[in-house]
C-alpha cells in the first residue's frame, strides 16, 4: 500500500476499501462482545457465520465510487437480507457507507475525517429516500414512530437533516451530525492504546466495545427494553471496562466476560449500537491511510 493512498486508482482503492470492510466484520465476530454475537457465542437468532456472510456481500457494494451513500446502504441491505434472511448489520452498513465513500474520494492527502465531513455535508434527499427504504426492509426491532420524518413514509429532507432530528435518541444518527465523534474521539484512541498495550487487535476490539457500552446508553437497548435497562447495562459495563483497563492479560477476565454475555443473552438484550460503533472504529483505523 502506498503511504496515505497516494497514487491509487479508483479500482484499486475500491478493492482496498472492500477488503477493509470485510476485515472489520471479521474482527467484529472474533472479539468477545458481551450480549452481542461472536464466533464462540451465537445469540438473538444469529450466528457469527451470518455476520461474516453479510459483511462479505455488503463490502463491494459499499466500495463503489459512483454509488452514493444512500444507494449503497439500500443495495447492501438488500444483499445482506437475501443471504441471511435476517437483519444482521443495518447499523454497521449505516456507519460503514459514509466511511467507505470518504475513503473512495481521490484526494488521499486530506485526512479521512475531513473527507468524511465533506461526504456528510453533501448528503441529499435521494440518500434519505434510499436509507428509509433500507430501514423499512431491515425492520429493526423497537423502531417505533417518529414525530417528524418517520421512516414509514417518504422523507422530505436531506439525510443529514433527517439524522439531526434523530440524533438525540439514536447514537448512529448522532454520528452523521457530529462527524462520527464517537468513532474518532472515543473509539480510535482506545483502539490504538489497547492494541499497543495488549499487542492484540482482537483484544483491543473487545476493549473498544466495552468503552462504547460504558460511555453512552446503547440506543438499541433503549428502543427495545427502555432507558432503565440501558442504564443497568451501562453500569455493569463500566465496572467490567474498569477491570479490563487494569488487567495485563484479558484472558484473566474470560469468566467475567462470559458471565455478562450469558446474562444479557438470557434476557434478550443485545447492545447492538455499541457493537456497530466498534465495527466503525475498526473500519476507520483500516481506512485512515487510504
Secondary structure, 3 states (H helix, E strand, C coil): CCHHHCCCCHHHHHHHHHHHHHHHHHHHHHCCCCCCCECCECECCECHHHHHHHHHHHHHHHCCCCCCHHHHHHHHHHHHHHHHCCCCCHHHHHHHHHHHHHHHCCCCCCCHHHHHHHHHHCCCHHHHHHHHHHHHHHCCCCCCCCCCCCCCCCCCCCHHHHHHHHCCCCHHHHHHHCCCHHHHHHHHHHHHHHHHHHCCHHHHHHHHHHHHHHHCCCHHHHHHHCHHHHHHHHHHHHHHHHHHHHCCCHHHHHHHHHHHHHHHHHCCCCCHHHHHHHHHHHHHHHHCCC
